């Protein structure tokens, strides 16, 4: 199976900021282009609204990385199409060649609010103040990273300890500016190291519970073979955000690489092997505050609405 390493691209900072972010973060690979995309001016003038009429009450947003291919050719038009799906909240993973003020203006014009954003590990490490300044411009209160740079495969306990120290430093700096740092798990944190110590436990136990929160990507947390419900209960109070992403029935787990082919392993929420009723019920119980659909398949404008439809009426 062809594997694609999903990593987060660098965010483009405003020219007015004191220093620019570096360009050393490793970008995510892209999936096939959404050939069904209508012209940018086809977005309806009166956007649909997401109506959460079941037990799941959100708030529900979408990770804009889901629409990465459409953004390559039309940023304002793609944002308008995202709004037309009914979303008002989004999570960022880059600004697609725009400065932070330009992208904030585009979000405002589309009627979208950024409530969370992903930034590369290297940018936090090398340009922390600029990262936080960009977040202030773009608007999200939650600012995190989704990849710890490492060789292919799982991470070591030693690397987890170094990352935990970095997270504490970044988290304290973020809190000083009214922001919250978080780390998005990616699956390579769950292979025990020497003596059976789990890197994920290191990341949890060696970080300040106030300064560092976590985002559970249900797909990536499940791929190593975890039960996401058990993970939510294991670390109550630490999970602040969640990526809703379902795994196709029959996909093998026990994988610790943090990579997979989305077109053969992802399906719309509620149609895969994840017990999302139990996941969403437990997420509410342990304090998850915000939820984002992330769809890494090739046709997100077709599949994201299917996930929304299921979430709108699901009963626990």
C-alpha positions in Angstrom: 0.0 0.0 0.0 1.3 3.4 -0.9 1.8 5.5 2.2 1.7 9.2 2.5 3.3 11.0 5.4 0.8 13.6 6.7 2.6 16.5 8.1 1.8 20.1 8.6 3.1 22.9 6.3 4.5 26.1 7.7 2.2 29.1 8.2 3.0 32.3 6.4 3.5 35.2 8.8 2.5 38.8 8.3 5.3 41.0 6.9 4.8 43.4 9.8 5.7 40.8 12.4 9.1 41.1 14.0 10.5 37.9 12.3 9.2 35.4 9.8 8.7 31.8 10.4 11.3 29.4 8.9 10.5 27.2 5.9 12.0 24.0 7.4 8.8 22.2 8.4 8.1 19.0 6.4 4.9 19.5 4.4 2.2 16.9 4.2 1.9 15.2 0.9 -1.2 16.0 -1.1 -3.9 13.7 -2.4 -5.5 13.7 -5.9 -7.2 16.9 -6.8 -11.0 17.2 -6.3 -12.1 17.1 -10.0 -15.7 17.7 -9.0 -15.0 21.2 -7.7 -17.4 23.8 -9.2 -16.3 27.3 -10.2 -15.6 29.6 -7.3 -18.6 31.8 -8.1 -20.9 28.7 -7.7 -21.0 29.1 -3.9 -24.5 29.9 -2.7 -25.2 33.4 -1.5 -27.0 32.0 1.6 -24.8 29.3 3.1 -26.3 26.2 4.6 -26.2 25.9 8.4 -25.1 22.8 10.3 -27.9 21.8 12.6 -26.8 19.5 15.4 -30.1 18.0 16.4 -28.9 14.8 18.0 -26.8 14.1 21.1 -23.6 15.5 19.6 -23.6 19.2 20.2 -20.2 20.2 19.0 -19.0 22.9 18.4 -18.2 21.4 15.0 -15.6 22.9 12.7 -13.4 21.6 9.9 -9.6 21.4 9.4 -8.9 23.4 6.3 -6.1 20.9 5.3 -9.1 18.8 4.1 -9.4 21.2 1.1 -5.6 21.7 0.4 -5.9 21.0 -3.3 -8.7 23.5 -3.9 -6.7 26.1 -2.0 -3.8 25.8 -4.5 -5.8 27.7 -7.2 -8.4 29.7 -5.3 -8.2 30.7 -1.7 -11.2 33.1 -1.4 -13.4 30.8 -3.5 -12.4 27.7 -1.5 -13.2 29.5 1.8 -16.6 30.4 0.4 -17.2 26.8 -0.5 -16.3 25.7 3.0 -18.7 28.2 4.4 -21.3 26.9 2.0 -21.0 23.5 3.6 -22.4 25.1 6.8 -19.2 25.6 8.7 -18.5 28.7 10.7 -15.4 27.5 12.6 -12.2 26.2 11.0 -8.8 24.9 12.1 -5.8 26.2 10.1 -2.8 24.4 8.7 -1.2 27.2 6.7 -2.3 30.3 5.0 -1.7 29.3 1.4 0.8 32.0 0.4 -1.0 34.8 2.1 0.3 36.9 5.0 -1.5 36.4 8.3 -3.5 39.7 7.9 -4.4 38.8 4.3 -5.7 35.4 5.4 -7.6 36.8 8.3 -9.3 39.2 5.9 -10.2 36.3 3.6 -11.6 34.3 6.6 -13.7 37.3 7.7 -15.0 37.9 4.2 -16.1 34.3 4.0 -17.8 34.4 7.4 -15.4 32.0 8.9 -13.6 32.1 12.3 -10.3 30.3 13.0 -10.6 28.8 16.4 -7.4 26.6 16.2 -4.3 26.3 14.1 -1.4 24.0 13.4 2.2 25.2 13.0 5.3 23.2 12.3 7.5 22.0 15.2 10.5 23.8 13.8 8.6 27.1 13.7 7.7 26.9 17.4 11.3 26.0 18.1 12.9 28.7 16.0 10.4 31.5 15.8 8.1 31.2 18.9 7.3 34.9 19.3 6.4 35.2 15.6 4.2 32.1 15.8 2.3 33.6 18.7 2.1 37.0 17.0 0.6 35.4 13.9 -2.0 33.6 16.0 -3.1 36.9 17.5 -3.7 38.2 14.0 -5.5 35.1 12.7 -7.7 34.7 15.8 -7.4 31.2 17.2 -6.9 30.7 20.9 -5.6 27.1 20.4 -2.2 27.0 18.7 -0.4 23.6 18.3 1.7 21.3 16.3 0.9 18.0 14.7 4.3 16.4 14.1 7.4 15.7 16.1 10.3 15.5 13.6 11.9 12.1 13.7 13.1 9.2 11.4 10.4 7.0 9.9 8.6 4.8 12.4 7.7 5.3 16.1 9.5 7.9 18.2 11.8 7.1 21.1 11.3 7.8 24.8 14.3 10.2 24.6 12.7 12.2 21.8 9.4 12.3 23.7 11.2 13.7 26.7 12.8 16.4 24.6 9.4 17.2 22.9 7.8 17.4 26.4 10.4 20.0 27.5 9.8 22.0 24.3 6.0 21.8 24.7 6.2 23.1 28.3 8.3 26.1 27.2 6.0 26.9 24.3 2.9 26.3 26.3 3.9 28.7 29.1 4.8 31.3 26.5 1.4 30.8 24.8 -0.5 31.1 28.1 1.3 34.4 28.8 -0.3 35.8 25.7 -3.8 34.3 26.3 -3.3 31.4 24.0 -3.3 27.6 24.6 -0.6 25.3 23.2 -1.6 21.7 22.2 -0.1 18.7 20.5 -2.0 16.6 17.9 -1.2 12.9 18.3 -0.2 11.1 15.2 0.1 7.4 16.1 3.9 7.0 16.3 3.8 7.8 20.0 2.2 4.5 21.0 5.0 1.9 20.6 6.7 1.1 24.0 10.4 1.8 24.3 13.0 0.3 26.4 11.5 -1.1 29.7 8.0 -0.8 28.2 7.8 2.9 28.7 5.3 4.5 26.3 6.3 7.7 24.6 2.7 8.9 24.8 2.8 8.5 28.6 6.0 10.5 28.7 4.4 13.3 26.7 1.4 13.4 29.1 3.3 12.9 32.4 6.2 15.3 31.7 4.1 18.2 30.4 2.4 20.8 32.6 -1.3 20.0 32.5 -2.3 23.7 32.2 0.3 24.7 29.7 0.0 21.7 27.3 -3.2 20.2 26.0 -3.8 17.5 23.4 -5.8 17.0 20.3 -7.0 13.5 19.6 -7.1 12.6 15.9 -9.3 9.6 16.3 -8.0 7.9 13.1 -4.3 8.3 14.0 -4.9 7.3 17.6 -6.7 4.2 16.5 -4.2 3.1 13.8 -1.6 1.7 16.3 -4.4 -0.5 17.7 -5.7 1.8 20.5 -9.3 2.1 21.6 -9.9 5.9 21.5 -12.4 5.6 24.3 -9.8 4.0 26.6 -7.3 6.7 25.6 -9.8 9.5 26.4 -10.5 8.0 29.8 -6.8 7.4 30.5 -5.9 11.0 30.2 -9.0 13.0 31.4 -8.7 16.7 31.3 -5.8 16.7 28.8 -7.8 16.3 25.6 -9.1 19.7 24.6 -9.6 19.2 20.8 -10.6 16.3 18.6 -10.2 15.4 14.9 -13.2 13.4 13.7 -12.0 11.0 11.0 -13.3 7.5 10.5 -11.3 4.4 9.5 -12.6 2.1 6.8 -13.8 -1.3 7.9 -11.1 -4.0 7.5 -8.1 -1.6 7.7 -5.4 -3.3 9.7 -4.2 -1.6 12.8 -0.9 -2.1 14.8 0.7 0.6 12.6 3.1 3.1 14.3 4.4 5.1 11.3 2.0 8.0 11.5 1.2 7.5 7.8 -1.5 5.8 5.7 -3.1 6.2 2.3 -6.3 8.1 3.0 -8.1 7.1 -0.1 -8.0 3.4 0.9 -8.3 3.8 4.7 -10.7 6.7 5.4 -14.5 6.8 5.0 -17.2 9.3 6.1 -17.9 9.4 9.8 -20.3 6.8 11.0 -19.6 4.4 8.2 -16.3 2.9 9.3 -14.9 0.7 12.1 -14.8 3.3 14.8 -17.5 3.3 17.4 -18.1 7.1 17.1 -21.1 7.0 19.4 -18.9 5.9 22.3 -16.1 8.2 21.3 -18.3 11.3 21.2 -20.1 10.4 24.4 -16.8 9.9 26.2 -15.2 13.0 24.7 -17.9 15.0 26.2 -17.4 13.3 29.6 -13.7 14.0 29.7 -13.8 17.6 28.7 -13.1 17.8 24.9 -14.1 21.4 24.0 -13.9 21.6 20.2 -14.3 19.1 17.3 -13.1 19.4 13.7 -13.8 17.1 10.8 -10.6 16.3 8.9 -10.9 14.5 5.6 -7.7 13.6 3.8 -9.3 11.9 0.9 -9.3 13.1 -2.7 -12.9 14.4 -2.8 -13.6 16.2 0.4 -16.4 18.4 -0.9 -18.3 15.2 -1.5 -17.4 13.2 1.6 -17.3 16.0 4.3 -21.0 16.6 3.9 -21.7 12.9 4.5 -19.8 13.2 7.8 -21.7 16.3 8.8 -25.1 14.6 8.0 -24.3 11.7 10.3 -23.1 14.0 13.1 -26.2 16.2 12.9 -28.6 13.4 14.1 -26.4 10.8 15.9 -27.8 9.5 19.1 -25.5 8.1 21.8 
